[in-house]
Amino acid sequence: MAGGSAQANSTLEERKLPMKFSWIACQPNCRGWVSAVGIITADSPREFDEFARGRQLNGATIVLDSSGGSVNDAIALGRRFRGLGVLTTVGTSVVNQVAQGGRASVLPDAYCESMCVFLLLSGKTRYVPPAAHVRVHQIWMGDRADDAKAASYTAQDLMIVERDIGRLAKYTFDMGGAGDLLALSLSVPPWEDLHELSAAELRLTNLITTDAVADVLPRQDNSKDNAIPVAEAKPKNNDRFVSNTMEGEAPQAARATKTAEAVVPTGGSAAPAPAPVQPAQ
């Protein structure tokens, strides 16, 4: 239990940092996956390109745990993901040291918020564990999201927000998402808590394409004794969008839309994470 709590606290801290990509090996009973943890920044697309260089990531699974970040950089990153034909899910990747070496698994009680939701949408196949938290919010100007009602805005500011909503809408439909995802996201202002999507809303928005974890983290062989390395979880029952520059576009002098920090750190400090199911030996 202490180990699980320490892992949860470590993951919460990583979620506050710029997004980091790691390859999680899961041999011999399953193939590995990419762990993507943290905030999407202007550097994230480039850093993913560097991470992907020399690796065969076509059709790989990306496990997301993020509170969101930059609108346009998330769009650029999501298009890179789709170009590789990746599969996406939400979870916390852990590697426990045992006598036989490292044992990798995925804890399903994780968070995908704000623009992370649109990264989730980039997967050709998408699975969300019942215990995961997928939450959405409205685009806003980053330097005024903390006190949005009291701030003032120019016509240029409104133009930037509307431009980025248009880019986000195009991306959503390109990825096979539904307009309901935009409607739900854009209906929640920055002074309200993020809206957590229900199981019905995950289907309504086309965020999930499968209910089978094996479709995104499959066994490496057909042996019935090889367990899929993802914890099965019981059903479950704040950050805003950031916008910088589109891939291939020059930065603009105008302020970017950005996500605001959640009042309470996402991921919380409540109950310990459920124990993962380990791959069978």
C-alpha positions as CSV (number, residue, x, y, z in Angstrom):
1,M,0.0,0.0,0.0
2,A,2.8,2.4,0.8
3,G,4.4,1.7,-2.5
4,G,1.2,2.4,-4.3
5,S,0.8,5.7,-2.5
6,A,4.3,6.7,-3.3
7,Q,3.7,5.9,-7.0
8,A,0.5,7.9,-7.0
9,N,2.3,11.0,-5.5
10,S,5.1,10.7,-8.0
11,T,2.7,10.5,-10.9
12,L,0.8,13.6,-9.6
13,E,4.1,15.6,-9.6
14,E,5.0,14.4,-13.1
15,R,1.5,15.5,-14.4
16,K,2.5,19.1,-13.4
17,L,5.6,19.0,-15.6
18,P,6.0,19.3,-19.4
19,M,4.9,16.1,-21.2
20,K,7.4,13.3,-21.1
21,F,7.4,10.3,-23.4
22,S,8.8,6.9,-22.2
23,W,8.8,3.4,-23.7
24,I,7.5,0.9,-21.3
25,A,8.8,-2.6,-22.1
26,C,6.4,-5.5,-21.3
27,Q,8.2,-8.6,-22.4
28,P,7.8,-11.5,-22.8
29,N,4.0,-11.7,-22.3
30,C,2.9,-8.5,-24.1
31,R,4.3,-5.9,-26.3
32,G,5.3,-2.5,-24.9
33,W,3.6,0.8,-25.0
34,V,4.4,4.6,-24.9
35,S,3.7,6.4,-21.6
36,A,2.8,10.1,-22.2
37,V,2.6,12.0,-18.9
38,G,2.4,15.8,-18.2
39,I,1.4,19.1,-19.7
40,I,1.4,19.6,-23.5
41,T,3.7,22.5,-24.3
42,A,5.2,24.1,-27.4
43,D,8.1,21.7,-27.2
44,S,5.9,18.5,-27.0
45,P,5.6,17.8,-30.8
46,R,9.4,18.2,-31.3
47,E,10.2,16.1,-28.2
48,F,7.9,13.4,-29.5
49,D,9.6,13.5,-32.9
50,E,13.0,13.0,-31.1
51,F,11.5,10.2,-28.9
52,A,10.1,8.5,-32.0
53,R,13.3,8.7,-34.0
54,G,14.7,5.2,-34.4
55,R,11.7,3.5,-32.9
56,Q,9.0,1.5,-34.7
57,L,5.9,3.2,-33.3
58,N,3.4,2.4,-36.1
59,G,0.4,0.9,-34.4
60,A,1.8,1.4,-30.9
61,T,-0.4,2.1,-27.9
62,I,0.0,5.5,-26.1
63,V,-1.1,5.6,-22.5
64,L,-2.1,9.1,-21.5
65,D,-2.0,10.8,-18.1
66,S,-2.2,14.6,-18.6
67,S,-4.0,17.7,-17.4
68,G,-3.9,19.2,-20.9
69,G,-2.0,22.1,-22.3
70,S,-1.5,24.0,-25.5
71,V,-4.4,23.8,-28.0
72,N,-2.4,24.1,-31.2
73,D,0.5,22.0,-30.0
74,A,-1.9,19.3,-28.9
75,I,-3.4,19.4,-32.3
76,A,0.0,19.1,-33.9
77,L,0.9,16.2,-31.6
78,G,-2.4,14.5,-32.2
79,R,-1.9,14.6,-35.9
80,R,1.5,13.0,-35.4
81,F,-0.1,10.2,-33.4
82,R,-2.8,9.6,-36.1
83,G,-0.1,9.5,-38.8
84,L,1.5,6.6,-36.9
85,G,-1.9,4.8,-36.6
86,V,-1.5,4.6,-32.8
87,L,-4.0,3.3,-30.3
88,T,-4.8,5.4,-27.2
89,T,-6.0,4.8,-23.7
90,V,-5.8,6.5,-20.3
91,G,-3.7,5.2,-17.4
92,T,-0.7,5.4,-15.2
93,S,2.3,3.2,-16.3
94,V,4.2,1.5,-13.5
95,V,7.1,-0.8,-13.4
96,N,7.6,-2.9,-10.3
97,Q,10.9,-4.6,-9.6
98,V,10.5,-8.3,-8.9
99,A,13.0,-11.3,-8.8
100,Q,12.5,-11.9,-12.5
101,G,13.2,-8.2,-13.3
102,G,10.8,-5.3,-14.1
103,R,7.1,-6.1,-14.3
104,A,5.2,-3.4,-16.2
105,S,1.5,-2.7,-15.7
106,V,-1.1,0.1,-16.1
107,L,-3.2,1.6,-13.3
108,P,-6.6,2.7,-14.7
109,D,-7.3,5.4,-12.1
110,A,-5.7,8.2,-14.1
111,Y,-6.7,11.6,-15.6
112,C,-7.0,12.9,-19.1
113,E,-8.2,16.5,-19.0
114,S,-8.6,19.4,-21.3
115,M,-6.5,19.0,-24.5
116,C,-5.4,15.5,-23.4
117,V,-8.9,14.5,-24.3
118,F,-8.2,15.5,-27.9
119,L,-4.9,13.5,-27.8
120,L,-7.0,10.5,-26.8
121,L,-9.2,11.2,-29.8
122,S,-6.2,10.8,-32.1
123,G,-6.0,7.1,-31.6
124,K,-7.4,4.9,-34.4
125,T,-8.7,2.6,-31.6
126,R,-9.5,4.2,-28.2
127,Y,-10.2,2.6,-24.9
128,V,-11.1,4.4,-21.5
129,P,-11.0,2.2,-18.4
130,P,-14.1,2.7,-16.2
131,A,-11.9,4.0,-13.3
132,A,-10.3,6.7,-15.5
133,H,-11.3,10.4,-15.4
134,V,-11.8,12.2,-18.7
135,R,-12.6,15.9,-18.2
136,V,-13.2,18.8,-20.4
137,H,-13.3,22.6,-20.2
138,Q,-13.5,25.7,-22.3
139,I,-10.8,27.5,-24.2
140,W,-9.7,30.8,-22.6
141,M,-6.9,33.3,-22.7
142,G,-4.1,31.8,-20.6
143,D,-3.0,34.9,-18.8
144,R,-6.5,35.7,-17.6
145,A,-8.0,32.3,-16.9
146,D,-7.4,32.5,-13.2
147,D,-9.7,35.4,-12.8
148,A,-11.6,35.3,-16.1
149,K,-14.6,37.3,-15.0
150,A,-12.6,40.3,-13.8
151,A,-10.2,40.4,-16.8
152,S,-10.7,42.6,-19.9
153,Y,-10.5,41.4,-23.5
154,T,-9.7,43.0,-26.8
155,A,-11.2,42.2,-30.3
156,Q,-7.8,40.6,-31.1
157,D,-8.2,38.3,-28.1
158,L,-11.6,37.2,-29.2
159,M,-10.3,36.6,-32.7
160,I,-7.6,34.3,-31.4
161,V,-10.1,32.3,-29.3
162,E,-12.5,31.9,-32.2
163,R,-9.6,31.0,-34.6
164,D,-8.5,28.2,-32.2
165,I,-12.0,26.9,-31.8
166,G,-12.2,26.6,-35.5
167,R,-8.9,24.7,-35.6
168,L,-10.1,22.5,-32.8
169,A,-13.4,21.8,-34.6
170,K,-11.6,20.7,-37.8
171,Y,-9.2,18.5,-35.9
172,T,-12.1,16.9,-33.9
173,F,-14.0,15.9,-37.1
174,D,-10.8,14.8,-38.9
175,M,-10.1,12.4,-36.0
176,G,-13.6,11.0,-36.1
177,G,-14.9,12.8,-33.0
178,A,-18.5,14.1,-32.7
179,G,-19.7,17.7,-32.4
180,D,-21.0,16.8,-29.0
181,L,-17.4,16.8,-27.7
182,L,-17.0,20.4,-28.7
183,A,-20.4,21.3,-27.3
184,L,-19.6,19.8,-23.9
185,S,-16.1,21.3,-23.8
186,L,-17.1,24.8,-24.8
187,S,-20.1,25.0,-22.5
188,V,-17.9,24.9,-19.3
189,P,-16.4,28.4,-18.5
190,P,-13.0,28.7,-16.6
191,W,-14.6,29.7,-13.3
192,E,-16.4,26.3,-13.1
193,D,-15.0,22.9,-12.4
194,L,-14.1,20.7,-15.3
195,H,-16.9,18.5,-16.6
196,E,-16.1,14.8,-16.2
197,L,-17.5,12.8,-19.1
198,S,-19.9,9.9,-18.2
199,A,-19.8,6.5,-19.8
200,A,-22.7,7.6,-22.0
201,E,-20.9,10.9,-23.0
202,L,-17.7,9.0,-23.9
203,R,-19.8,7.1,-26.4
204,L,-21.8,10.1,-27.6
205,T,-18.6,12.0,-28.4
206,N,-16.9,9.0,-30.1
207,L,-14.0,9.2,-27.6
208,I,-14.1,5.4,-27.2
209,T,-14.2,2.9,-30.0
210,T,-13.9,-0.3,-27.9
211,D,-14.8,-1.7,-24.5
212,A,-12.1,-4.3,-24.6
213,V,-8.7,-3.4,-23.1
214,A,-7.2,-6.2,-25.3
215,D,-7.8,-4.0,-28.4
216,V,-5.3,-1.5,-27.2
217,L,-2.9,-3.5,-25.0
218,P,-3.1,-7.0,-26.6
219,R,-1.2,-10.1,-25.7
220,Q,1.9,-10.8,-27.6
221,D,0.8,-14.4,-28.2
222,N,-2.3,-16.5,-28.0
223,S,-1.6,-18.2,-24.7
224,K,-4.6,-17.9,-22.4
225,D,-2.3,-17.8,-19.5
226,N,-0.8,-14.5,-20.6
227,A,-2.7,-11.8,-18.7
228,I,-3.2,-8.4,-20.3
229,P,-1.2,-5.9,-18.1
230,V,-4.0,-3.6,-17.2
231,A,-5.9,-3.5,-14.0
232,E,-9.6,-4.1,-14.3
233,A,-11.4,-1.4,-12.3
234,K,-14.8,-0.7,-10.9
235,P,-16.9,2.0,-12.7
236,K,-16.3,5.5,-11.7
237,N,-19.0,7.6,-10.7
238,N,-9.3,21.2,-13.5
239,D,-7.1,22.7,-16.3
240,R,-8.1,24.7,-19.3
241,F,-7.0,24.7,-22.9
242,V,-3.7,26.4,-24.0
243,S,-3.1,27.6,-27.5
244,N,0.2,28.5,-29.1
245,T,1.0,27.9,-32.7
246,M,-0.2,25.4,-35.3
247,E,2.4,23.0,-36.7
248,G,4.0,24.7,-39.7
249,E,2.7,28.2,-38.8
250,A,4.8,31.1,-37.6
251,P,4.1,32.2,-34.0
252,Q,1.8,35.2,-33.6
253,A,2.4,38.2,-31.4
254,A,-1.1,38.0,-29.9
255,R,-1.7,36.3,-26.6
256,A,-2.5,32.6,-26.7
257,T,-5.4,30.8,-25.2
258,K,-4.3,28.7,-22.3
259,T,-5.6,26.4,-19.6
260,A,-5.8,27.6,-16.1
261,E,-4.5,25.5,-13.1
262,A,-7.2,23.5,-11.4
263,V,-7.9,24.8,-7.9
264,V,-7.3,21.3,-6.4
265,P,-4.4,19.3,-8.0
266,T,-5.8,16.8,-10.4
267,G,-5.4,13.2,-9.4
268,G,-6.1,14.1,-5.8
269,S,-4.6,12.6,-2.7
270,A,-7.5,10.4,-1.8
271,A,-7.7,6.6,-1.9
272,P,-4.7,4.6,-3.0
273,A,-4.7,3.4,-6.6
274,P,-6.2,0.0,-7.4
275,A,-3.6,-2.8,-7.7
276,P,-2.6,-3.6,-11.2
277,V,-3.0,-7.0,-12.8
278,Q,0.5,-8.3,-13.6
279,P,1.3,-10.2,-16.7
280,A,1.4,-14.0,-16.1
281,Q,4.8,-15.6,-16.1
